[in-house]
Amino acid sequence: MPHHNPVLDHALRTPAFIKLAGKRVVLASNSPRRREILRVVGLEPEVVPSTFAENLSQRDFESPYEYPVATATHKAVEVYERLVKEDPEDPPDLVIAADTVVLSSVTMPVPGTSASLINEPIPEILEKPSSQADNLRMLLDLNGQRCEVVTGITIVYPVLAAPGYAIQSIDERSFVYFADSPVHLLEAYADCREGIDRAGGFAVQGRGGLLISRVEGDYNNVVGFPVTSFFHWLEELIEEDEDFLE
């Protein structure tokens, strides 16, 4: 069955966009922010939200950076397998999934020392707050501090070898510095509920911008999708593997 062309007219004429033209590209996410970031650069994938429960145990991962990558992988595979089951004759050419988490109390190792020698706090993975009170607790912890935003991105695409698809992943990391805000501002922000649906309890592109003094790294990563590294990565995959997206 014909699919809409995911590559919009304003997309740049680069190898990645040329390869994606006319393909069945699926975003395994209902996030309007991710869709908008991709649309701005010229990609409008089909949206098929994943049904994966996102209930992995953080304790199962040696590094907190592995956790969002694992969640993104489960989301991408779930959507790919479901679409293939629904119509084996029309598998997606590319399924894209992302998961963003916020790590609190991130501290840098002192140069020249072994990280294991320093009694550093282990960063807490901040998910979406469970309530306004939980949101305020997060904001009080982050106030005047720095956190790290990590997005894991996984792509799944068909290959001839079993199980019929390949999985590739990357992660992108950015630092967010919080201004030292008065408590009444944090309370007002928690009350507006904008942060309830956001990892870490804040939306940098919304009213949460009032709490942020600066971002170090990819701003779009903090919003939810590191589009720069994603497209650089796709171009590398195209260069390395002539069968990719063929």
Contacts in CASP RR format, 6 or more apart in sequence:
PFRMAT RR
TARGET T0000
AUTHOR 0000-0000-0000
METHOD contacts of the structure
MODEL  1
MPHHNPVLDHALRTPAFIKLAGKRVVLASNSPRRREILRVVGLEPEVVPS
TFAENLSQRDFESPYEYPVATATHKAVEVYERLVKEDPEDPPDLVIAADT
VVLSSVTMPVPGTSASLINEPIPEILEKPSSQADNLRMLLDLNGQRCEVV
TGITIVYPVLAAPGYAIQSIDERSFVYFADSPVHLLEAYADCREGIDRAG
GFAVQGRGGLLISRVEGDYNNVVGFPVTSFFHWLEELIEEDEDFLE
1 87 0 8 1.000
1 90 0 8 1.000
3 22 0 8 1.000
3 23 0 8 1.000
3 24 0 8 1.000
3 46 0 8 1.000
4 44 0 8 1.000
4 46 0 8 1.000
5 21 0 8 1.000
5 22 0 8 1.000
6 20 0 8 1.000
6 21 0 8 1.000
6 22 0 8 1.000
6 23 0 8 1.000
6 24 0 8 1.000
6 25 0 8 1.000
6 43 0 8 1.000
6 44 0 8 1.000
6 45 0 8 1.000
6 46 0 8 1.000
7 17 0 8 1.000
7 20 0 8 1.000
7 21 0 8 1.000
7 22 0 8 1.000
7 42 0 8 1.000
7 43 0 8 1.000
7 44 0 8 1.000
8 39 0 8 1.000
8 42 0 8 1.000
8 43 0 8 1.000
8 44 0 8 1.000
10 42 0 8 1.000
11 17 0 8 1.000
11 41 0 8 1.000
11 42 0 8 1.000
11 43 0 8 1.000
12 41 0 8 1.000
14 231 0 8 1.000
14 235 0 8 1.000
15 235 0 8 1.000
15 238 0 8 1.000
15 239 0 8 1.000
16 231 0 8 1.000
16 234 0 8 1.000
16 235 0 8 1.000
16 238 0 8 1.000
17 42 0 8 1.000
17 43 0 8 1.000
19 234 0 8 1.000
19 238 0 8 1.000
19 244 0 8 1.000
19 245 0 8 1.000
20 43 0 8 1.000
20 94 0 8 1.000
20 245 0 8 1.000
23 93 0 8 1.000
23 94 0 8 1.000
23 245 0 8 1.000
24 46 0 8 1.000
24 90 0 8 1.000
24 91 0 8 1.000
24 92 0 8 1.000
24 93 0 8 1.000
24 94 0 8 1.000
25 43 0 8 1.000
25 45 0 8 1.000
25 46 0 8 1.000
25 92 0 8 1.000
25 93 0 8 1.000
25 94 0 8 1.000
25 96 0 8 1.000
26 45 0 8 1.000
26 46 0 8 1.000
26 47 0 8 1.000
26 48 0 8 1.000
26 79 0 8 1.000
26 80 0 8 1.000
26 83 0 8 1.000
26 92 0 8 1.000
26 94 0 8 1.000
26 95 0 8 1.000
26 96 0 8 1.000
27 34 0 8 1.000
27 35 0 8 1.000
27 38 0 8 1.000
27 45 0 8 1.000
27 46 0 8 1.000
27 47 0 8 1.000
27 48 0 8 1.000
27 95 0 8 1.000
27 96 0 8 1.000
27 97 0 8 1.000
28 48 0 8 1.000
28 49 0 8 1.000
28 50 0 8 1.000
28 75 0 8 1.000
28 76 0 8 1.000
28 78 0 8 1.000
28 79 0 8 1.000
28 95 0 8 1.000
28 96 0 8 1.000
28 97 0 8 1.000
29 35 0 8 1.000
29 47 0 8 1.000
29 49 0 8 1.000
29 50 0 8 1.000
29 75 0 8 1.000
29 96 0 8 1.000
29 97 0 8 1.000
29 98 0 8 1.000
30 47 0 8 1.000
30 49 0 8 1.000
31 98 0 8 1.000
31 224 0 8 1.000
31 225 0 8 1.000
33 205 0 8 1.000
33 223 0 8 1.000
33 224 0 8 1.000
33 225 0 8 1.000
34 98 0 8 1.000
34 224 0 8 1.000
34 225 0 8 1.000
35 44 0 8 1.000
35 45 0 8 1.000
35 47 0 8 1.000
37 220 0 8 1.000
37 223 0 8 1.000
37 224 0 8 1.000
37 225 0 8 1.000
37 227 0 8 1.000
38 44 0 8 1.000
38 45 0 8 1.000
38 225 0 8 1.000
38 227 0 8 1.000
41 227 0 8 1.000
41 231 0 8 1.000
45 96 0 8 1.000
46 92 0 8 1.000
48 79 0 8 1.000
48 82 0 8 1.000
48 83 0 8 1.000
48 95 0 8 1.000
49 79 0 8 1.000
50 74 0 8 1.000
50 75 0 8 1.000
50 76 0 8 1.000
50 78 0 8 1.000
50 79 0 8 1.000
50 97 0 8 1.000
51 78 0 8 1.000
51 82 0 8 1.000
52 71 0 8 1.000
52 74 0 8 1.000
52 75 0 8 1.000
52 78 0 8 1.000
54 71 0 8 1.000
54 74 0 8 1.000
54 75 0 8 1.000
54 99 0 8 1.000
56 67 0 8 1.000
56 70 0 8 1.000
56 71 0 8 1.000
56 74 0 8 1.000
58 64 0 8 1.000
58 67 0 8 1.000
58 125 0 8 1.000
61 67 0 8 1.000
61 70 0 8 1.000
64 101 0 8 1.000
64 103 0 8 1.000
64 122 0 8 1.000
64 123 0 8 1.000
64 125 0 8 1.000
64 150 0 8 1.000
65 150 0 8 1.000
65 171 0 8 1.000
65 173 0 8 1.000
67 101 0 8 1.000
67 125 0 8 1.000
68 99 0 8 1.000
68 100 0 8 1.000
68 101 0 8 1.000
68 150 0 8 1.000
68 151 0 8 1.000
68 152 0 8 1.000
68 171 0 8 1.000
69 99 0 8 1.000
69 152 0 8 1.000
69 153 0 8 1.000
69 154 0 8 1.000
69 169 0 8 1.000
69 170 0 8 1.000
69 171 0 8 1.000
71 99 0 8 1.000
71 152 0 8 1.000
72 97 0 8 1.000
72 98 0 8 1.000
72 99 0 8 1.000
72 152 0 8 1.000
72 153 0 8 1.000
72 154 0 8 1.000
72 169 0 8 1.000
73 97 0 8 1.000
73 154 0 8 1.000
73 167 0 8 1.000
73 169 0 8 1.000
75 97 0 8 1.000
75 99 0 8 1.000
75 154 0 8 1.000
76 95 0 8 1.000
76 96 0 8 1.000
76 97 0 8 1.000
76 154 0 8 1.000
76 155 0 8 1.000
76 156 0 8 1.000
76 167 0 8 1.000
77 154 0 8 1.000
77 156 0 8 1.000
77 165 0 8 1.000
77 167 0 8 1.000
79 92 0 8 1.000
79 95 0 8 1.000
79 97 0 8 1.000
79 156 0 8 1.000
80 91 0 8 1.000
80 92 0 8 1.000
80 95 0 8 1.000
80 156 0 8 1.000
80 165 0 8 1.000
83 90 0 8 1.000
83 91 0 8 1.000
83 92 0 8 1.000
83 95 0 8 1.000
84 91 0 8 1.000
84 92 0 8 1.000
91 158 0 8 1.000
92 156 0 8 1.000
92 157 0 8 1.000
92 158 0 8 1.000
93 157 0 8 1.000
93 158 0 8 1.000
93 245 0 8 1.000
94 155 0 8 1.000
94 156 0 8 1.000
94 157 0 8 1.000
94 245 0 8 1.000
95 155 0 8 1.000
95 156 0 8 1.000
95 157 0 8 1.000
96 153 0 8 1.000
96 154 0 8 1.000
96 155 0 8 1.000
96 230 0 8 1.000
97 153 0 8 1.000
97 154 0 8 1.000
97 155 0 8 1.000
97 156 0 8 1.000
98 151 0 8 1.000
98 152 0 8 1.000
98 153 0 8 1.000
98 154 0 8 1.000
98 224 0 8 1.000
98 225 0 8 1.000
99 151 0 8 1.000
99 152 0 8 1.000
100 149 0 8 1.000
100 150 0 8 1.000
100 151 0 8 1.000
100 152 0 8 1.000
100 199 0 8 1.000
100 221 0 8 1.000
100 224 0 8 1.000
101 125 0 8 1.000
101 126 0 8 1.000
101 127 0 8 1.000
101 149 0 8 1.000
101 150 0 8 1.000
101 199 0 8 1.000
102 125 0 8 1.000
102 126 0 8 1.000
102 147 0 8 1.000
102 148 0 8 1.000
102 149 0 8 1.000
102 150 0 8 1.000
102 176 0 8 1.000
102 199 0 8 1.000
102 200 0 8 1.000
102 201 0 8 1.000
103 123 0 8 1.000
103 124 0 8 1.000
103 125 0 8 1.000
103 126 0 8 1.000
103 147 0 8 1.000
103 148 0 8 1.000
103 149 0 8 1.000
103 150 0 8 1.000
104 123 0 8 1.000
104 124 0 8 1.000
104 126 0 8 1.000
104 138 0 8 1.000
104 141 0 8 1.000
104 142 0 8 1.000
104 145 0 8 1.000
104 147 0 8 1.000
104 200 0 8 1.000
105 121 0 8 1.000
105 123 0 8 1.000
105 124 0 8 1.000
105 141 0 8 1.000
105 145 0 8 1.000
105 147 0 8 1.000
106 123 0 8 1.000
106 146 0 8 1.000
106 147 0 8 1.000
106 148 0 8 1.000
106 175 0 8 1.000
107 120 0 8 1.000
107 121 0 8 1.000
109 115 0 8 1.000
109 118 0 8 1.000
109 120 0 8 1.000
110 118 0 8 1.000
123 148 0 8 1.000
126 138 0 8 1.000
126 147 0 8 1.000
126 199 0 8 1.000
126 200 0 8 1.000
126 201 0 8 1.000
127 199 0 8 1.000
127 200 0 8 1.000
128 195 0 8 1.000
128 196 0 8 1.000
128 197 0 8 1.000
128 198 0 8 1.000
128 199 0 8 1.000
128 200 0 8 1.000
128 201 0 8 1.000
129 135 0 8 1.000
129 137 0 8 1.000
129 138 0 8 1.000
129 195 0 8 1.000
129 196 0 8 1.000
129 200 0 8 1.000
129 201 0 8 1.000
131 196 0 8 1.000
132 190 0 8 1.000
132 191 0 8 1.000
132 193 0 8 1.000
132 196 0 8 1.000
133 190 0 8 1.000
135 190 0 8 1.000
135 193 0 8 1.000
135 195 0 8 1.000
135 196 0 8 1.000
135 201 0 8 1.000
136 186 0 8 1.000
136 187 0 8 1.000
136 190 0 8 1.000
138 200 0 8 1.000
138 201 0 8 1.000
138 202 0 8 1.000
139 186 0 8 1.000
139 189 0 8 1.000
139 190 0 8 1.000
139 201 0 8 1.000
139 202 0 8 1.000
139 211 0 8 1.000
140 183 0 8 1.000
140 186 0 8 1.000
142 178 0 8 1.000
142 200 0 8 1.000
142 202 0 8 1.000
142 211 0 8 1.000
143 178 0 8 1.000
143 179 0 8 1.000
143 180 0 8 1.000
143 181 0 8 1.000
143 186 0 8 1.000
143 211 0 8 1.000
144 177 0 8 1.000
144 178 0 8 1.000
144 179 0 8 1.000
144 180 0 8 1.000
144 181 0 8 1.000
145 177 0 8 1.000
145 178 0 8 1.000
146 175 0 8 1.000
146 176 0 8 1.000
146 177 0 8 1.000
146 178 0 8 1.000
147 175 0 8 1.000
147 176 0 8 1.000
147 178 0 8 1.000
147 200 0 8 1.000
148 173 0 8 1.000
148 174 0 8 1.000
148 175 0 8 1.000
148 176 0 8 1.000
149 173 0 8 1.000
149 174 0 8 1.000
149 175 0 8 1.000
149 176 0 8 1.000
149 199 0 8 1.000
149 221 0 8 1.000
149 222 0 8 1.000
149 224 0 8 1.000
150 171 0 8 1.000
150 172 0 8 1.000
150 173 0 8 1.000
151 171 0 8 1.000
151 172 0 8 1.000
151 221 0 8 1.000
151 224 0 8 1.000
151 225 0 8 1.000
151 226 0 8 1.000
152 169 0 8 1.000
152 170 0 8 1.000
152 171 0 8 1.000
152 172 0 8 1.000
153 169 0 8 1.000
153 170 0 8 1.000
153 171 0 8 1.000
153 172 0 8 1.000
153 225 0 8 1.000
153 226 0 8 1.000
153 230 0 8 1.000
153 233 0 8 1.000
154 167 0 8 1.000
154 168 0 8 1.000
154 169 0 8 1.000
155 167 0 8 1.000
155 168 0 8 1.000
155 169 0 8 1.000
156 165 0 8 1.000
156 166 0 8 1.000
156 167 0 8 1.000
157 165 0 8 1.000
157 166 0 8 1.000
157 244 0 8 1.000
157 245 0 8 1.000
158 164 0 8 1.000
158 165 0 8 1.000
158 166 0 8 1.000
159 165 0 8 1.000
159 166 0 8 1.000
159 243 0 8 1.000
168 237 0 8 1.000
170 229 0 8 1.000
170 230 0 8 1.000
170 233 0 8 1.000
172 218 0 8 1.000
172 221 0 8 1.000
172 226 0 8 1.000
172 229 0 8 1.000
173 217 0 8 1.000
173 221 0 8 1.000
174 215 0 8 1.000
174 216 0 8 1.000
174 217 0 8 1.000
174 218 0 8 1.000
174 219 0 8 1.000
174 221 0 8 1.000
174 222 0 8 1.000
174 226 0 8 1.000
175 215 0 8 1.000
175 216 0 8 1.000
175 217 0 8 1.000
176 204 0 8 1.000
176 212 0 8 1.000
176 215 0 8 1.000
176 216 0 8 1.000
176 222 0 8 1.000
177 212 0 8 1.000
177 213 0 8 1.000
177 214 0 8 1.000
177 215 0 8 1.000
177 216 0 8 1.000
178 211 0 8 1.000
178 212 0 8 1.000
178 213 0 8 1.000
179 211 0 8 1.000
179 212 0 8 1.000
179 213 0 8 1.000
181 210 0 8 1.000
181 211 0 8 1.000
185 210 0 8 1.000
185 211 0 8 1.000
186 211 0 8 1.000
189 195 0 8 1.000
189 202 0 8 1.000
189 207 0 8 1.000
189 208 0 8 1.000
189 210 0 8 1.000
189 211 0 8 1.000
192 207 0 8 1.000
194 202 0 8 1.000
194 203 0 8 1.000
194 206 0 8 1.000
194 207 0 8 1.000
194 208 0 8 1.000
195 201 0 8 1.000
195 202 0 8 1.000
195 203 0 8 1.000
195 208 0 8 1.000
202 208 0 8 1.000
202 209 0 8 1.000
202 211 0 8 1.000
202 212 0 8 1.000
203 209 0 8 1.000
203 223 0 8 1.000
204 212 0 8 1.000
204 215 0 8 1.000
204 219 0 8 1.000
204 222 0 8 1.000
204 223 0 8 1.000
205 223 0 8 1.000
215 222 0 8 1.000
218 226 0 8 1.000
218 227 0 8 1.000
218 228 0 8 1.000
218 229 0 8 1.000
220 226 0 8 1.000
220 227 0 8 1.000
220 228 0 8 1.000
221 229 0 8 1.000
237 244 0 8 1.000
238 244 0 8 1.000
238 245 0 8 1.000
END
